[in-house]
Amino acid sequence: MPVERVSDLSLRYMERTRSWYQALGYPAYQWAHHAEVPFTLPVRPLAASTVVLITTAAPYRPELGEQGPGAAYNAAAKFFTSYTVPVDPVPDLRISHVSYDRAHTAATDPASWLPVAQLRAAVATGRIGRLAGRLIGVPTNRSQRVTIEADAPAALASCRDLGADVALLVPNCPVCHQTVSLIARHLESAGIPTVVMGCARDIVEHAGVPRLLFSDFPLGNAAGKPHDPASQAQTLAMALDLFDSATGPRTTAVSPQRWAADDAWKQDFMNIERLPATRIAELRAEFAEQKRVAARLKEGP
């Protein structure tokens, strides 16, 4: 399958976030980039394989403040070490701790970032053999070194414990997309085929992954449109198809679905040019406080 270049219509998240954080007084972030990309073919048909789900969503903890639909960015809800949790019943995992697109989606449907129900349906129809009994949560970490040296090996160990044959990785925010890309590379090098389901195409392709299903949706909807089971089913089906169709690394499939009749939504996310100086100053103070909260949590009691 040929690799497609990033469309001029795709939101350039690396550029957008670089301008945003520079305006808030932080140096430009250096996004992960690799020329070489590992690639592993599945050893058995998907219908006989165990699929493990890997997410950057966080377990809900009511003592940490508002984390529900429409909640503001909540650094207190961050987590810093990988975890596993049973998929039955569907776990309560939320995304208030990351920078998803709060202007155009309100995180009212967890199935848009956590495709457990659709994976169960795929088991029921025989498309996949088995869904691993636990999913894996990986922290959103700006430190590429920590992701590569700690989080990726932890994810690999969990995959092996769960008997996973292949892994499906679903990120949410810009840095989440980098995190799962680095983890996908690690898993692939260890012999576990992967597919990333993402909305930030430029970040994933810049990092270099074996397989990407790109959905041109606002961040936080990598598993399909909220409250739209048909969209979610189609999105998962395209992701699963990549395990069969990809013959080499850097294979990107593009979902034909559109978020809206026009692309006006792309003009809002982290667009510093649309904000007055007074709002930028407020954001600078808010972001500094969120960083202090996260730093305290990371240090522990």
Steps between C-alpha positions, in 0.01 A plus 500: 500500500657836402569765756298819451646839575334719761219688329507878496161473670638303796552705814873547562512424871876533534493851356190601690628381841844649437352846447264457793763414759748754371235766558461369855874539558627145447767383255399317185443131564706258295264230377629146467624407155643175365614417150485126553175330597468142630237278344368157599244293312232319702587135560138383482173623350323773693205267549729280709687782676476665840474880470606725785377859529746770611366841606621831641172557687512522880305303762232718654577604857224718648730652762704670225240754397289539188583246231168456324362622167611853420740518795786744470854367475570329833866430573405340833349208306828414330671167561868425462537123490342243273202300625272218393129471573235240409295569187191341654314704602616787281729703728429864581793669328493871427707758314477821705874473572600560137456771236226360283288734285264645759355754255347244266447192715394464862618147586144382557552158338796292623454267201651774282837447671458154654372244244430215742142445384600495135783256573254271676276519194798406284553193719131410468514513120827306485703790360745461788559193708506652846521830683761489777333493841674820608588817315824692549516866601814695418582848635526804277861595549681788332828329586576274206776337703258396774251371245766294322686376809211445743151518351566304180668204677217497756244486219691217335512302824125544542437392140694183562323434831166536321600270215449773242568419137436853374446841661261783422611839636259793541641843599319824581711816527800607288758356741286186539550442129875512543485275805309221327718535190813436704332208675379355169857511371621315810232232475562451131873455560411230752280312253153635581322659201328830574249747362472858625152654472566873500385849410840678503644357183806722478624403849459127444657497155784723620579252777480212253263210565420177315125558455273800555129544451449876470159647581474871422302574814556732797736351757325266742310312229756260357259206538217669308237771532331525841156340534536358149542121516516474121794742489669313782448164332639624169800658673590180682446289188745714303755475781471122517529473123849649523627190677412306185580751227820676609807350332760742633558779753358853478169372368228760552133438428271804494143476622252643249283637780469876549436669831286777354389647169800735505839510670444817703560304823867470410551873544438497875721239667798666673489783247687778677429741215131503593556613860537855636805586710293504819387141446854388421616648831223313684595174329864551592407521869256208478752277326772583752267398783406174327869421457555559873211264581638230271852542641373453856313187401801361320723555802252316722425555869 
